[in-house]
Amino acid sequence: NITVEVSFSCGAMSHLRVALLASTAWLSHSSPGHRHGDGWWLPSHSIERTLHWDDESWVVSAASMAMQDRILLMPAVADRLAYLWNRKAIESGDFEVVFTISGTLPSGTQQDGMLAFWLSLDDCLRDYNEKAIVEQALRDKGQDWKAGLKEQGYSMLANKPNFRGLALLFLPFDAARKLRQTIAAVYSDGSKPLPDPLEKILEESRTSVVTSNWLPTGTQAAMASTQVKVRIFPDGSAVVSKRDLGTAHIPGSMWSWAPDGGEVKGTFVLQPDGTLSWKDHINSGKWNLLPGGKLNITLFEANFILRLEGSRAVQEYPEFPTIAVAYLGKDVQDEEPWQQLLSLPSKTLPVPVPPTYVGMTGYSGTKSGMEVNLNFFSTVNRDPHVVGEDGFSIAKSKEWKEALAQEARYVDRATQKEAVQRVALLLAEHVADEELLTQQIRSELMSLDGRVESLSAQAGTYLAATQAWSSEDGQLHAEAIRTHVGKVKTLLTMGKEVHEVALEQASKAALKLKDSSKLFSSGEGSKQKVQSVAQKAQTVKETASAGSSQSQFLFF
């Protein structure tokens, strides 16, 4: 339910317009797993884990590739280019971009690779033709991809020399070519082209440079990652920050598990031997680290992959509507603090900040290549006056645009009331359409879930029979059956807490339904419905309670 409070004063319609524009984005993409404070997630400009094959927002080209759990920007192979650009503009002047990268630098001294994050005032994909680039590269004697890029004017690290916007460069060396990881930021208005080669930008006065590791190093480098934040403000200023997401503290640590991202339901400990203890249940699962700052845990035979973010870990897999979050320690903690690297003054970008495009390009190096992975990319709108991107159906409808276009004429209370009623009707129609679609999806998922359960049961039966039968002596071994039943008992016992939560929710729903029925009807039909729901809830509770006893009897 959405409650809109309107104060009929000058500018009231403007505030209502903003609230309703943002409601679709905020309700669909704001959760404890995506904590954004006073902003909301822009889904078309964000990547969580990887991209789907039919994604229409991003262009992945050159040596970049969408893997199962990440975007491989460039492999550890020499002379490879990275290319990732978004097709749509960020329609906000107050936003932030956060991305997580991981990878490895070559061990030798010949390190001349580079990675770049671009915030462009122009659509850099406008003239980009991958087919023509490939054809030109094939005609080139060395079959060099850069030849095809140069033909189209993308000669500056897969971008144009007259680039307009903010460039953030990540290099393994400093201005003196010493092997020290360096981060540089420069704004270009296009009047002065970027230098060739691009690393000469480190020597220019318009560039802000800081020496700081942007790829993890050391023995745990493969499992660690670095998170970078680019914050753009309405006055045209920008701040670049980063934080290192290490993994040395993981073995032996305690985590609080919040299935809905907010309310903690229990704690688990990641034991140094790779086992996992849930509350008082020792060895109730296992865990291991994955490359790119990922934590893989198995709890009661349920598998989760979490993205480490300092003092918390956010669920990436399975992809549920509600995202679970694990917090380091016994209580919910704030996010890991950021280290500010660079600060660009006001009016660095044009004011007001125009629509911008985001992308990442790179070059692995001439002699030995560096590997760079993109594990996470999020764009958050902080401007409450705009949605931040195109693509929301409610904001694209003809009726919706007409209603918002007429906001200027609502000058008195009567016309404002008329406007509120009209907008409320449009919003109600949108919610009804989305609810119908939700019901269809839910029905299909329930059907698919039933088929999967049936297949799982059949597979389990065949597996148990196969394990119990010995081809050597041609006999059925009772020990294998006893072991299988023991596992069933463990699952029923360990899952008791989950069932209790579900039963408690069902009971509360039944009571709420019973109370609400008194408000609209006192007929026998309504009472019978409420009593029926309550009886069903009680039956489910008794059945679940008997499950443990039945498993004990079967085991015996």
C-alpha positions in Angstrom: 0.0 0.0 0.0 1.2 3.5 -0.8 0.1 6.4 1.3 0.6 9.9 -0.2 0.3 12.9 2.1 -0.3 16.1 0.2 -0.1 19.6 1.6 -1.9 22.0 -0.8 0.5 24.8 -1.0 2.6 26.4 -3.7 4.8 23.7 -5.2 2.8 20.8 -3.7 2.2 19.3 -7.1 6.0 19.5 -7.8 6.7 17.4 -4.7 3.9 15.0 -5.5 5.3 14.6 -9.0 8.8 13.8 -7.6 7.5 11.3 -5.1 5.4 9.4 -7.6 8.2 9.4 -10.2 10.6 7.9 -7.8 8.2 5.4 -6.2 8.4 2.8 -9.0 12.2 2.8 -8.9 12.5 2.9 -5.2 9.9 0.2 -4.5 11.4 -2.1 -7.1 15.1 -1.7 -6.4 15.5 -0.6 -2.8 16.1 -3.2 -0.2 18.4 -3.8 2.8 20.7 -5.6 0.4 21.0 -2.4 -1.6 21.2 0.3 1.2 21.4 3.7 -0.5 20.3 6.1 2.2 18.3 8.8 0.5 18.8 7.5 -3.0 17.7 4.6 -5.1 19.3 2.0 -7.4 19.2 2.6 -11.1 18.9 -1.0 -12.5 19.7 -0.2 -16.2 23.0 1.3 -15.0 24.0 -1.4 -12.5 25.4 -4.9 -12.7 25.0 -7.3 -9.9 27.3 -10.3 -10.4 27.1 -10.6 -14.2 25.0 -9.7 -17.3 22.3 -11.8 -18.9 22.7 -12.8 -22.6 19.7 -10.6 -23.6 20.8 -7.5 -21.7 19.8 -4.4 -23.6 21.5 -1.7 -21.5 25.2 -2.7 -21.8 27.6 -3.3 -24.7 30.3 -5.8 -24.0 33.0 -5.9 -26.7 36.7 -6.5 -27.5 38.2 -9.0 -25.1 35.6 -8.4 -22.4 33.2 -11.2 -21.6 30.3 -11.8 -19.3 31.2 -14.8 -17.2 28.9 -16.8 -14.9 29.9 -14.8 -11.8 31.6 -11.6 -13.0 32.5 -9.5 -16.0 35.9 -10.4 -17.3 37.1 -7.0 -18.5 40.4 -8.3 -19.8 42.2 -11.6 -19.4 45.8 -12.1 -18.3 46.9 -12.2 -21.9 49.1 -9.5 -23.6 47.7 -7.1 -26.1 44.0 -7.4 -25.2 41.4 -4.6 -24.9 38.5 -4.1 -22.5 35.3 -2.5 -23.5 32.1 -2.1 -21.5 29.7 0.8 -22.1 26.1 1.7 -21.2 23.7 2.6 -23.9 21.6 4.9 -21.7 22.3 8.3 -20.1 22.2 8.9 -16.4 19.6 11.6 -16.2 20.6 13.1 -12.8 23.0 15.7 -11.6 23.4 14.1 -8.1 24.4 10.5 -8.1 27.2 8.0 -7.3 28.8 5.1 -9.1 30.3 2.2 -7.1 32.2 -0.6 -8.7 34.2 -3.6 -7.4 37.3 -4.8 -9.3 39.7 -7.7 -8.8 42.5 -9.3 -10.7 46.2 -9.7 -10.9 49.2 -7.7 -12.2 51.9 -9.5 -14.1 55.0 -10.4 -12.0 57.5 -8.9 -14.4 58.7 -5.3 -14.7 57.1 -4.8 -18.2 53.8 -3.4 -17.0 52.2 -0.9 -19.3 48.6 -1.9 -19.1 45.8 0.5 -18.0 42.2 0.5 -16.9 39.8 3.5 -17.3 36.4 4.5 -16.0 34.7 7.1 -18.1 31.9 9.5 -17.2 31.1 11.0 -20.6 28.9 14.0 -21.6 28.6 12.4 -25.1 27.1 9.0 -26.2 30.4 7.2 -27.0 28.4 4.3 -28.6 27.0 6.6 -31.3 29.7 5.9 -33.8 30.8 2.5 -32.4 30.4 -0.3 -35.0 31.8 -3.6 -33.8 31.3 -5.4 -37.1 33.3 -2.7 -39.0 36.0 -2.9 -36.3 36.3 -6.6 -36.7 36.4 -6.4 -40.6 39.1 -3.7 -40.4 41.1 -5.8 -37.9 41.0 -8.8 -40.2 42.3 -6.7 -43.1 45.1 -5.3 -41.0 48.5 -7.2 -41.4 48.8 -7.8 -37.7 45.0 -8.4 -37.3 45.1 -5.8 -34.6 41.8 -4.8 -33.0 43.2 -1.3 -32.4 43.4 -0.8 -36.1 39.6 -1.1 -36.4 39.1 1.2 -33.4 41.4 3.8 -34.9 39.5 3.7 -38.2 36.4 4.9 -36.3 38.2 7.5 -34.2 38.5 5.4 -31.0 42.3 5.7 -30.8 42.5 6.7 -27.1 42.2 3.5 -25.1 39.0 2.6 -27.1 37.8 6.2 -26.7 38.1 9.4 -28.7 40.9 11.9 -28.1 38.3 14.8 -27.9 36.5 13.0 -25.1 34.3 15.3 -23.0 33.8 14.3 -19.4 35.5 12.8 -16.3 38.1 10.1 -16.8 39.4 8.0 -14.0 42.6 6.1 -14.9 44.1 3.1 -13.0 47.8 2.4 -13.8 50.4 0.0 -12.4 53.1 2.7 -12.6 53.5 6.3 -11.7 54.6 9.4 -13.7 58.3 8.3 -13.4 57.4 4.8 -14.8 58.1 3.2 -11.4 56.0 0.2 -10.5 53.6 1.9 -8.0 49.9 1.5 -8.5 48.5 4.9 -9.4 45.0 6.4 -9.8 44.5 9.6 -11.8 41.4 11.8 -12.4 41.0 14.4 -15.2 38.1 16.4 -16.6 38.3 17.2 -20.3 35.9 19.7 -22.0 37.1 18.5 -25.4 38.9 21.6 -26.3 42.3 20.0 -25.6 42.7 16.4 -26.8 43.9 13.7 -24.4 47.6 13.0 -24.8 49.0 10.1 -26.9 50.1 7.9 -25.2 47.4 8.3 -22.6 49.8 7.8 -19.6 51.3 11.2 -20.4 48.2 12.6 -18.7 50.0 12.0 -15.4 52.4 14.8 -16.3 49.7 17.4 -17.0 48.6 20.0 -14.5 44.9 19.4 -15.0 45.3 15.9 -13.6 44.8 14.9 -10.0 47.1 12.0 -9.2 47.4 9.7 -6.1 49.5 6.6 -5.5 47.3 3.9 -4.1 46.8 0.2 -4.8 43.7 -0.5 -6.9 44.4 -4.2 -7.4 45.0 -6.4 -4.3 48.4 -7.7 -3.7 49.9 -10.3 -1.5 49.1 -14.0 -0.7 45.3 -13.3 -0.5 45.2 -11.1 -3.7 43.2 -13.7 -5.7 40.4 -13.7 -3.1 40.4 -10.0 -2.3 38.9 -7.0 -4.2 38.8 -3.2 -4.3 35.8 -1.1 -4.3 35.8 2.4 -5.9 33.2 5.1 -5.5 32.7 8.1 -7.8 30.4 10.7 -6.3 29.0 13.5 -8.5 27.4 16.5 -6.8 24.9 19.1 -8.2 27.5 21.9 -8.1 29.7 20.0 -10.6 32.2 18.7 -8.0 33.3 15.1 -7.7 34.9 12.9 -5.0 36.7 9.6 -5.7 37.0 7.2 -2.8 38.0 3.5 -2.4 38.1 0.7 0.2 40.0 -2.5 0.2 37.8 -5.6 0.7 40.3 -8.1 2.2 39.7 -11.6 3.4 42.3 -12.2 6.1 39.7 -11.7 8.9 37.2 -14.3 7.5 38.5 -17.6 9.1 37.0 -17.9 12.6 34.7 -14.9 12.2 31.1 -14.8 13.5 28.3 -13.4 11.2 24.7 -12.4 11.9 22.3 -13.8 9.3 19.4 -11.6 8.2 17.3 -13.4 5.6 15.4 -10.2 4.7 18.4 -8.0 4.9 17.3 -6.3 8.1 16.1 -8.6 11.0 18.8 -11.0 12.3 17.5 -14.6 12.7 20.7 -16.2 14.0 24.5 -16.3 13.9 27.0 -18.6 12.2 30.7 -19.0 12.6 33.1 -19.7 9.8 35.5 -22.2 11.4 39.2 -22.2 10.3 38.9 -25.8 9.1 36.3 -24.8 6.5 33.2 -26.0 8.4 30.3 -23.7 9.4 28.5 -23.7 12.7 24.9 -22.4 12.9 24.0 -21.2 16.4 24.7 -24.3 18.6 24.8 -26.8 15.7 28.4 -27.7 15.1 29.4 -28.7 11.6 26.1 -27.7 10.1 27.6 -26.6 6.8 30.8 -25.5 5.1 32.4 -22.4 3.5 35.1 -21.3 1.2 36.3 -18.1 -0.5 35.9 -17.5 -4.2 37.9 -15.1 -6.4 36.8 -11.5 -6.5 35.8 -11.2 -2.8 33.0 -13.7 -2.8 32.0 -16.0 0.1 30.5 -19.4 -0.7 28.6 -21.0 2.2 26.5 -24.1 2.4 24.0 -24.1 5.3 21.9 -27.2 5.8 22.6 -28.2 2.2 21.4 -24.8 1.0 24.0 -23.0 -1.0 24.6 -19.2 -1.0 27.2 -17.0 -2.6 27.7 -13.7 -0.8 29.5 -10.6 -2.0 31.9 -9.3 0.7 31.6 -5.6 1.4 33.7 -5.1 4.5 31.6 -5.6 7.6 28.8 -7.2 5.7 28.2 -9.8 2.9 25.3 -9.5 0.5 23.6 -12.4 -1.2 24.2 -12.7 -4.9 23.1 -16.3 -5.4 20.4 -17.7 -5.5 18.6 -14.7 -7.0 15.7 -14.2 -4.6 13.3 -11.2 -4.5 14.4 -10.6 -0.9 18.2 -10.3 -0.6 19.8 -11.8 2.5 22.6 -10.0 4.3 25.2 -11.3 6.7 26.7 -8.8 9.1 30.1 -9.3 10.7 29.6 -9.8 14.5 26.4 -10.3 16.5 24.7 -7.1 15.5 23.9 -5.1 12.3 26.9 -2.9 11.6 27.5 0.2 9.4 29.3 -0.2 6.2 33.1 -0.3 6.0 34.4 3.4 5.9 35.7 4.8 2.6 39.1 6.3 2.0 38.9 9.5 0.0 41.5 9.7 -2.7 40.7 12.6 -5.0 38.4 15.7 -4.8 37.5 17.8 -7.8 36.2 21.3 -7.1 32.8 22.7 -7.9 32.0 23.5 -11.5 34.5 20.8 -12.7 31.5 19.4 -14.5 29.0 21.8 -16.2 26.3 23.2 -14.0 23.6 22.0 -14.0 25.2 18.6 -14.6 23.9 17.3 -18.0 23.0 13.7 -18.7 26.1 11.5 -18.7 27.1 8.0 -19.9 29.3 5.5 -18.1 31.8 3.0 -19.4 35.0 1.1 -18.8 37.8 0.4 -21.2 41.4 -0.9 -20.8 44.5 -2.4 -22.2 46.2 -5.5 -20.7 49.7 -4.6 -21.8 52.2 -5.2 -24.6 54.5 -7.9 -23.2 52.5 -9.5 -20.3 48.9 -9.0 -19.6 47.1 -8.0 -16.4 43.7 -9.6 -15.6 40.9 -7.3 -14.4 37.4 -8.5 -13.3 34.4 -6.4 -12.7 32.5 -8.0 -9.8 29.9 -5.4 -9.1 28.7 -2.1 -10.6 26.0 0.1 -9.1 24.6 3.5 -9.9 22.5 5.3 -7.3 20.5 8.4 -7.9 20.6 11.0 -5.1 18.4 13.6 -6.8 14.9 13.4 -5.4 13.5 15.4 -8.3 14.1 12.9 -11.1 14.0 9.1 -11.5 17.5 9.1 -12.9 17.1 6.9 -16.0 14.7 6.0 -18.7 12.9 2.7 -18.7 10.2 2.8 -16.0 6.8 1.9 -17.6 4.8 4.2 -15.4 6.9 7.2 -16.4 6.7 6.4 -20.1 2.9 6.1 -20.5 1.2 8.8 -22.5 -1.4 9.5 -19.8 1.2 9.8 -17.1 3.2 12.3 -19.1 0.1 14.4 -19.8 -0.8 14.5 -16.1 2.7 15.7 -15.2 2.9 18.2 -18.0 -0.2 20.0 -16.7 1.2 20.5 -13.2 1.9 24.2 -13.7 -1.8 25.1 -14.0 -2.8 23.7 -10.7 -2.8 27.0 -8.7 -5.7 26.6 -6.3 -7.0 23.9 -4.0 -9.8 22.7 -6.3 -7.5 22.1 -9.3 -4.9 20.6 -7.1 -7.4 18.1 -5.7 -8.4 17.2 -9.2 -4.8 16.6 -10.1 -4.2 14.4 -7.1 -7.2 12.3 -8.0 -6.1 11.9 -11.6 -2.5 10.9 -10.6 -3.9 8.5 -8.0 -6.0 6.9 -10.6 -3.1 6.4 -13.0 -1.0 5.0 -10.2 -3.8 2.6 -9.2 -4.1 1.4 -12.8 -0.3 0.9 -12.9 -0.3 -1.1 -9.7 -3.2 -3.3 -11.0 -1.3 -4.1 -14.2 1.8 -5.0 -12.3 -0.2 -7.1 -9.8 -1.7 -9.1 -12.7 1.8 -9.7 -14.2 3.0 -10.7 -10.7 0.2 -13.2 -10.3 1.1 -14.8 -13.7 4.7 -15.1 -12.8 3.9 -16.5 -9.4 1.6 -19.1 -11.0 4.3 -20.2 -13.5 6.9 -20.3 -10.7 4.7 -22.5 -8.5 4.1 -24.9 -11.4 7.8 -25.0 -12.1 8.6 -25.5 -8.4 6.2 -28.5 -8.3 7.8 -30.1 -11.3 11.3 -29.5 -9.8 10.2 -31.1 -6.5 8.8 -34.1 -8.3 12.0 -34.5 -10.3 14.1 -34.1 -7.1 12.0 -36.8 -5.3 12.4 -39.2 -8.2 16.1 -38.6 -8.5 16.5 -39.0 -4.7 14.6 -42.4 -4.8 16.8 -43.7 -7.6 20.0 -42.4 -6.0 19.1 -44.1 -2.6 18.3 -47.3 -4.4 21.5 -47.2 -6.4 23.6 -46.5 -3.2 21.9 -49.3 -1.3 22.3 -51.9 -4.0 25.7 -53.7 -4.3 26.6 -55.1 -7.7 29.4 -57.1 -6.1 27.2 -59.4 -4.0 23.8 -58.6 -5.5 22.3 -57.6 -2.2 20.5 -54.7 -0.7 22.5 -53.1 2.2 20.4 -51.8 5.1 23.3 -49.6 6.2 22.9 -47.3 3.2 19.2 -47.0 3.8 19.9 -46.2 7.5 22.3 -43.4 6.5 19.9 -41.9 4.0 17.1 -41.8 6.6 19.5 -40.3 9.1 20.1 -37.4 6.6 16.3 -36.9 6.3 16.1 -36.7 10.1 18.9 -34.1 10.2 17.2 -32.0 7.6 13.9 -32.1 9.5 15.5 -31.3 12.8 17.8 -28.5 11.6 15.0 -26.9 9.5 12.7 -26.7 12.5 13.5 -23.0 13.1 12.7 -22.1 9.5 9.3 -23.9 9.7 8.5 -22.2 13.0 9.0 -18.8 11.4 6.8 -19.7 8.5 4.1 -21.1 10.9 4.3 -18.0 13.0 3.7 -15.9 9.9 0.8 -18.0 8.9 -0.8 -17.8 12.3 -0.4 -14.0 12.3 -2.0 -13.8 8.9 -4.9 -15.9 10.0 -5.5 -13.7 13.1 -5.2 -10.5 11.0 -7.7 -11.9 8.5 -10.0 -12.8 11.3 -9.8 -9.3 12.8 -10.2 -7.6 9.5 -13.3 -9.6 8.7 -15.1 -7.9 11.6 -14.6 -4.5 10.0 -16.4 -5.2 6.7 -18.8 -8.0 7.5 -20.4 -9.9 10.3 -22.0 -12.6 8.1 -21.6 -16.3 8.6 -19.8 -16.7 5.3 -16.9 -14.4 6.4 -16.6 -16.1 9.8 -16.5 -19.5 8.2 -13.7 -18.4 5.9 -11.6 -17.0 8.7 -12.2 -20.2 10.8 -11.2 -22.3 7.8 -7.9 -20.4 7.4 -7.2 -20.7 11.1 -7.9 -24.5 11.1 -5.6 -25.0 8.1 -2.8 -23.1 9.8 -3.3 -25.3 12.9 -3.3 -28.4 10.7 0.0 -27.3 9.1 1.5 -26.6 12.5 0.5 -30.1 13.8 1.8 -31.8 10.7 5.2 -30.0 10.9 5.4 -30.8 14.7 4.8 -34.4 14.0 7.5 -34.5 11.3 10.3 -34.9 13.8 8.5 -37.7 15.6 7.8 -39.5 12.4 11.5 -39.3 11.4 12.5 -40.6 14.8 10.1 -43.6 14.3 11.3 -44.2 10.7 14.9 -44.1 11.8 14.2 -46.5 14.6 
